[in-house]
Amino acid sequence: MSLKKVVSLILALSIMLTSVSTVSAVDAGTQYATASPNGSLTATIYLEGGELFYTVAKSGATIVDKSRLGIKTTQTDFNSGMSFVSTGTSSWNNTYSIPGGKKSVNTDNAVQREYVVSKGSAQLKIYIRVYNDGFAFRYYVPGLGATRIEKEYTEYNFPNGTGGWGHAPVNTYEGTWQYYSSSALDTSSVTMPFLASINSNAYWALFTEANVYNANGSYCPSVLTGSTGQNMKFGCAPDQALYGTKLEVSLPFQTPFRAVIVTDNLNDLVNSNLVQNLNPPSNIADTSWIKPGIAAWSWWSEDYYGDPGVPEGYREVPFTLARQKEYVDFAASMGWEYVTVDAGWATWTDGTIPDLVTYANAKNVGIFIWASPYVHTPYGASRMNLRKWASWGIKGVKVDMTQNDSQVGMSFLESVADYCAELHLMVYFHNVTKPGGEERTWPNVISSEGVLGAERYKLYWPPAPTAVHNTTLPFTRNVLGSMDYTPVALSNTNKNTTQGHQLAMSIVYESKIQNYADSIDIYGNWKGTELLRVVPASWDETKLLDGFPGSHVVMARRSGSDWYIGAMTDGARTITIPLTSLNLSSGNYTAYVYKDGASSEILTKTTSTVTSASTLTIPLLATGGAAVLISKTTVPSMPADPYTYYEAENATLAGGASVATCVNCSNGNKVGNLGNNTGTVQFNVTVPTAGTYKVKLNHLSANERWTNYSVNGGSNTLLKLRLESGSWNVVRSYTTSMNLNAGSNTIKFSYTDWAPDIDNIGILVP
């Protein structure tokens, strides 16, 4: 045989082998591509050698490389040996609204493919949905009776070199967000959501799951475990092992959706409502009683009952009905809708929750109360307790300490949401799993924690959130749904962000109930409080103006015709905001800008007239931020204050007492160097009649400092100011009662050790 014939034969054999390989790679007639409504995203599902796989592409770029599908039940292992049965598609384009959220109208526009395979006499259906901004799929096992889910073979095979943002699995989802390189992902387990950057930030993919805890307790949350090539494999969350790794289910059965938001820009990512779309419509026909709002809340700043990490006696004020009435009064003065009453309310000795509800109703303030999953306790969220609490007239419950990422935990969450809906109670969950869009089905679930938030700023609960963590959340956790971070913390001594950064959270972070962290005794003296008085808890429109995970975020949200802008950063930067991006109507607006001052503990305010053609330029400190209101009609202002004030710098000073500049104090000054057996300040005050008067002491200190006072030269009375203001630049109030004579009186402050600085005192004259 000639050399030419040998070469020809080799080439022919090569072509034949290649052809055979091609046929066996994808089983003939089993590959189906499904395109999104606008054609930009395509998901392809197919059998290869009797095994299931899928790929996903966005505008031709690979988002998910060849990845395995499959599930194993007690009866059938849908891993191999499968045959194609049938396929078909359906589509829809609907809109819906739920109370609150990042926008007032949600669009649900998808193409769905049903892909059916068989193994022996058993069948498995895969439903894959394709949206313009992502895709999702779930498994459906038909039949009757019961089975166990023993394993899920699902994979997310990222394109080589993919990195992203996530944190290690923890059942409260209180992990510190960080960036994982592609090599780190090969050996890491991460929770979801996980935000992947694909093709050098050309595409963003947020990997998560949906329809988890509103599906009759049928499944548990999942985590991702890496292997070589960033091939992330699904597995049950660790909590499921407490009840056995096999999920017991009844047939027919379907898993939660494995969901991925895919966009080519971060604004579309932030605005996605894909996870909500993957849930059934509302189970509540009349949602008029579900009202998002702002809540005053005392636990973070002053209530510590039952916490073993807090030293005995470390509290300024007792947790009582009387104190919570003061929170109601402040909420009413701010126009806030709610007060959240945290753990310890069952121990009150001066009244009850029904007493507080009656008091609050007269001031148009609703009450939420703390509850727990430990149902056989006074706080347990059992049907009996929930029914009793509803009869008291509360508006909702904060169910805490759930921290159970198992099938059992999901069943508990749904049972609470279900029964609360029947009782017309709103609910939000703490120490809990991530949201999966369940608020569409149960719109009375108005928020959840599932985040490492402000409670971690407490010195005894490290780690504290960082600016890197805070600026990652808008692109990860908060995309999934309302997030009760409990923002705007000022009085903690372990500050690592600026006051501007904290104020910006009230806009950047979306929650249908926004529980502001700090005390009414802090907010009553703070410049930023006037903006907190007008920031709403629900939005008509959201726009990301600028940002990058872990670096910075500039978020604009619209309520009616008003625009609110929140900016947060890790490194120092100057942000530029062209107002053309907000589509303002013609005419003049007023821009109220609250931004970083000369240091992290100074908040400054500027006011200017702007139009749609204007541009705002705002410098931010490192770990800083700013908050902006742009409006024609809304004017932020402090609530009315009935006290008559006397400034310390105008009082009589003695010993080492001296006047010092204080940007955050009422007149820009305070008196320091008090106590230590020398420094004193004496106020001359006047009241119309003799009697007992409320006296408010506005003080500053970075650590626990006490003081004595004497009235009209009388004996000293000790004020135990057990809670510091947080720094020498933050003002805190302490209210006590003093017996004063008609006409002129003297009130003198002194102490044997160092005392706090004093801004002023106020007298409440009826």
Secondary structure as UniProt FT lines:
FT   HELIX           3..25
FT   TURN            28..29
FT   STRAND          32..35
FT   TURN            37..38
FT   STRAND          41..48
FT   TURN            49..50
FT   STRAND          51..58
FT   TURN            59..60
FT   STRAND          61..69
FT   STRAND          71..73
FT   STRAND          77..78
FT   STRAND          83..96
FT   STRAND          106..119
FT   TURN            120..121
FT   STRAND          122..131
FT   TURN            132..133
FT   STRAND          134..141
FT   STRAND          146..152
FT   STRAND          155..157
FT   TURN            160..161
FT   STRAND          163..166
FT   TURN            171..172
FT   STRAND          178..180
FT   HELIX           182..185
FT   TURN            186..187
FT   STRAND          189..190
FT   STRAND          194..198
FT   TURN            199..202
FT   STRAND          203..210
FT   TURN            213..214
FT   TURN            216..217
FT   STRAND          222..225
FT   TURN            228..230
FT   STRAND          231..236
FT   HELIX           238..243
FT   STRAND          247..250
FT   STRAND          253..254
FT   STRAND          257..263
FT   HELIX           266..271
FT   HELIX           274..277
FT   TURN            288..289
FT   STRAND          293..297
FT   HELIX           299..302
FT   TURN            305..306
FT   TURN            308..309
FT   TURN            312..313
FT   HELIX           321..334
FT   STRAND          338..341
FT   TURN            343..344
FT   HELIX           345..347
FT   HELIX           353..361
FT   TURN            362..364
FT   STRAND          366..372
FT   TURN            375..376
FT   TURN            378..379
FT   HELIX           383..392
FT   STRAND          396..399
FT   HELIX           407..422
FT   TURN            423..424
FT   STRAND          426..429
FT   HELIX           438..440
FT   TURN            443..444
FT   STRAND          445..448
FT   HELIX           454..457
FT   TURN            459..460
FT   HELIX           467..470
FT   TURN            471..472
FT   HELIX           473..475
FT   HELIX           477..480
FT   HELIX           499..508
FT   STRAND          513..515
FT   HELIX           520..523
FT   TURN            524..525
FT   TURN            527..528
FT   HELIX           529..532
FT   TURN            533..534
FT   STRAND          541..548
FT   TURN            549..551
FT   STRAND          552..559
FT   TURN            560..561
FT   STRAND          562..569
FT   STRAND          573..578
FT   HELIX           579..582
FT   STRAND          589..596
FT   TURN            600..601
FT   STRAND          603..610
FT   TURN            612..613
FT   STRAND          615..620
FT   TURN            622..623
FT   STRAND          625..631
FT   STRAND          643..647
FT   HELIX           648..650
FT   STRAND          652..654
FT   TURN            655..656
FT   STRAND          658..661
FT   TURN            663..664
FT   TURN            666..667
FT   STRAND          669..672
FT   TURN            676..678
FT   STRAND          679..687
FT   STRAND          691..701
FT   STRAND          707..711
FT   TURN            712..713
FT   STRAND          717..719
FT   STRAND          727..740
FT   STRAND          743..750
FT   STRAND          757..764
//
